[in-house]
Structure formats: structure tokens, C-alpha cells
Amino acid sequence: MGVQGLTGFVEERGVFFTELRVRDTKLVIDGSSLYHRLCFAPDADFRRGGDYGAFAAAVRDFFGVLRACGVAPFVVLDGGRGAEDRKLPTLRGRAAEQLRAAHGLSRGAGGCLVPLLTREAFVQALGRLGVPFVQCFAEADREIAGLANRWGCPVLSLDSDFCVFDLAGGYCPLSHFQWQSVRAAAGPQGCYVPARCFSAERFCRHFGHLSKGLLPLFAVMNGNDYIGLEALEPFFSKVRLPRGCAAGKGGKHLRLQGLLNWLAQFAEPAEAVDSVLKYLKKHQREEVRELLCTSMEDYAPSDVNLEDFFQNGSYECEAARKADVPEWVLDALAKGKLAPFIINALILRSTFLRVQVENMQRSSAHSTALPVRQVIYGLLLRVSHSAEDASSSKQTNELPIVCEYDRCQKTVKKTFVQAASLPPDFCDDRFPLDKLMEVPVSCRQMLLLETLGVKMSFLEPIPSHLQLPVAVTCYWIRCSEPKVKLNQLKALLLMIVSGELQRITDDPDPTVLPAEDDSVAYNEFLKWKEKKVQNNDFDLDAAHSFCQWQCCLQMGLYLNQLLGTPLSEPDLSSRLYTGTLVHRLYQELKSAPSVENLFILSSKMSQLYLVLLNTVES
């Protein structure tokens, strides 16, 4: 969510903030804002698909600073789009913006784009660090506000909606949270993070003692992610707002200021709404009243009690109950074991496929993973085959349809995709979605492997945490169009081996004696990385191919999670995918094939590379 123009307006006038020293407190963190902020590091490379290891290190550093300052973080993440899907027009607009950014990056322009698996890497990093977190059923803002007010602590976010919520502990914008400049205080109090806190009292005083209770109406009338301004244009065209309402440069802020000054004359929202309606035609009034009142409810703290979740792990949500979401699905969603993609497919039959920096002349990189998504849809939307259905004269064998928003050339288009027909075990009426975990794990594993076109016997020589990425790689080679080049495959496998080498060096297993040749090989690898890159050209076709691999890995992860992880979940935060590295390896393999021997000094890593290559090629 976000109130149009409010962040810029508040930032331009620093008078609405108070200085804050953040230490020895609980802190409720808007997870979506935080991972976007950490992902957009100044030195990040957005063209090559993300460096998840470096991102996970930034997450680790951030929470390390909080721990040093005695801050207890509680991260709250957005879930799905919600059963009413009210933000659909906003999300379509955002998808189009992301597509424009991706197209610019593909042609060498600047810009930022969140890499495809950032959210998954963030959730895994939180789990590894032991940071308490919850993933909500839908938009998290109201639940964040409710939890922060229950505890009387600040909210950390980068969302102007938190200027509107009545927050007991205040709202700290991430842009003013100087976690990389921790200060030590004099005396026994220890270190703190310098921050600034938005003061709703100062804000309201600035506009002639505006009542805080009118801020939700201001947000709704000014326009946010849920409501556009079209319905209120007759009001804005007729009313004389204080201080004018000039169009052109600065016009947005002039309207915003004028609206706040105009609202200051009213004691409470109902009185202001009545006054707004007088400017509209009679037949529109009740509809607009209902729209305004419903939209203001978005700023009332939620009745979902997240304190319960953080104390005993139970997530109770009335909206999810009304949408008939199975209890195990809601529980897995809350614990981050299922992605929002799954809940959107289940209750809305509609999904967004996020664009990457790919070749816009080709089919979307997501098209490679379509058969995997169809199996996911088949599991979520299985049609019952009861005796009553069988005797029905209207019996049909039609499979459910899901609407996907994806890139087609340089536009976002929706296509309708049929769910896959499933094997008999999964069509059995004894195992509807709410009993999916009662299907024997061997059957669930077989469905996963058959979808990816791999036999378990092929994966047995592979370390368990790499079995899913290797199965996905086999699928990628079989299904990609155009076909994967051998050097692209080798670059990808060398990158996976480098991640393994780094993992056992940085985080060694205490039960295994470290091999000296591993540390020698790792030092040689670091020297190679530090060498000046001979050819740093950006190969768009290679980028497209690696984007396809990430799409396949994402859907492989989601299918594995939905089936209760019959294969171990791979750890993205341990450098499973490093875009800058895989692109460099690919370029060097073309000109200097000897780079394939990069890990020859470690017998274990050389052996791992050969096993991976032989498994995938066979």
C-alpha cells in the first residue's frame, strides 16, 4: 500500500520527524519493505539475475546490528492478494513498470529490479538466523499496525500508509534508519541505531489542528493502492481547496496540502464525507459513501492477533476461514513454508509471473516452467470425482483454468492456463487438498520427479540439498527453447560447486575433518575472482537462458513445498545462484575452456562437478 505523493511531501518538510535512538525495544518490521531496501544496495547488479549470497549477507548484517543494540525484531510479510483482489489494477500497473525497468536494463540503461528469488532467499535467511517472522494471509499493513500497538513499539517500513495508521510507538521510515552507522552512547546504555520517527501529532498540527481521525479519509481521498481518484474528480473540480490546487509542477503536493487544510474544518470523518457528497450527483452519493467508508477500514488495526502467532505458532484469520483455505495450507503460509503464489492460485485462480532481465523478442522465460505450474494448479484445484458427480447427466472432464499475468513481448498480458490432469493417487477422493499430506511421501516424491522428468536413482549420488536444483537443471535442459548451450550448463554447474566450496569454508560441519585441499582451492578461486575481467560484455541470450533456469527453480521449489518437501529444500542464501559469477564463467568458458578446471585443487569439488555434469548429461 501507499498514499500517493505523501512520502515525497513528508520528506521535503523534515518538521514532521523526531529523532529516535533505537535500542532495547521490540521492533515490528515490514518484511517486504526491508527486503526491497536491502536488495537495492548501491553496488548491486540488476542485469544478471541477482547475487543471493551477497543479499543474504546483508540480511545477516542488518539483524546482527539489531541484536547488538538489544532490539528484538519481529518481521511481518505480505501474503496473497486477498479474496476480494482489490489491488488488481495497482498490481497490473506495477507489473508494467517492472517490465519497463527490465527492458531498460536489458538494453544497458540503469534501473533497479528485484531478482526473481529474492523473497525466497529472504525467508530462508530469516529462518537460518532465527529471526521470528510471519507471512500474513493477505496484505500485512493492518496486522503490522495491530501488533505494534499491542506492544507499544515502533514500526519499521518504507510505506507512507504508516503515516496514516494511529501507531502508539510511531513509524520509523527505513530511509532514516541508519543501521550502518550504529553509535555508542555514553554510560551503561550501550549502542543504538540513529533513526527518525514520523510524528502524526506534528503533522496534524501543521494543518490547523487536523484531527488524527481524519487521516484515513485523507489517504482514501488522495488516492492509495486500493482506490483511484476517478470517483472523486467531480469533488476536486468544484471545491475551492485552501491554498489553491494548481496543476503542473508541484500540483500533486498542492492538492494534497489543500485537501488536508480543507479537512481540518471538520471534527470527524462522517461530517467530512457528508460535505464531500454534496459536490456529487445524487445517484452517485451512496455508492461513493460506501466506497469511502469501506476504504477507510483499511486503516483500522486488524483483528488478527499476531502476538498469538509469535507466542504459540497459531495464525487465526477470519478472511482465510471464509475463503475455505485448508488449515494446513494457512499454517504453512504463515510459517513461510508456502509462497503467496500458491494462495493466489488457490483462492483467486490468478497469478502474476514476475519479469526478469530477459530477451524481450522471445517468449517469456516463465513459459519453460509452464508444465510445472500446471501440476501445481492441478494439486490446488483438484475436481472431486464422487459418485454423485459420476451419475450427473452434466458430467464433464473439464480441468480448472488459471489466469496468468505474464510478459508477452514488451507488454503484460493475461493468458488462461489449464491445470494438469494428475495421476490416480492424487485424484482419489480420500485425498482432497486438505488431506494432501496423507498421501504417502513416496507418491508425492514420485509426482515431483515425474514432473521434472528425473528418476530418483539418477539423483542418489548427489548431496541431498542439491538434488532439487539438479533435477530442475535436467528439466531446464530438456524443456528450454532455444536449447541450452553446453557452456551455459557448465557455467551453471561450476557456480553451484563454487557455492558449495564457499559454504563448507565459511560454515564447516563440526563433525567432518576439514580437507586442506578445499581451503587451497578456495583461495585459488578467490584469486581468480579478483582478477580483472577480460570480457564483461552482457550476453542477452545467455541471460535469457539463466532466467529460464531461475523460473524452473522457483516453480520446482513451490511444487516441492506444496508436496511437503519430499526433496530437501536447497539453500538460496548459500550462493546457490550468483548471477555475476555465472555470467563471468560463461564468458570465460567460451574463450578459455581451462576455467572448467577451476576447482581441480580440491578432489572433493572436482568430483562433485563431474558427478553433477554426468548426472545432467545422462
Disulfide bonds with the S-S distance in Angstrom:
none
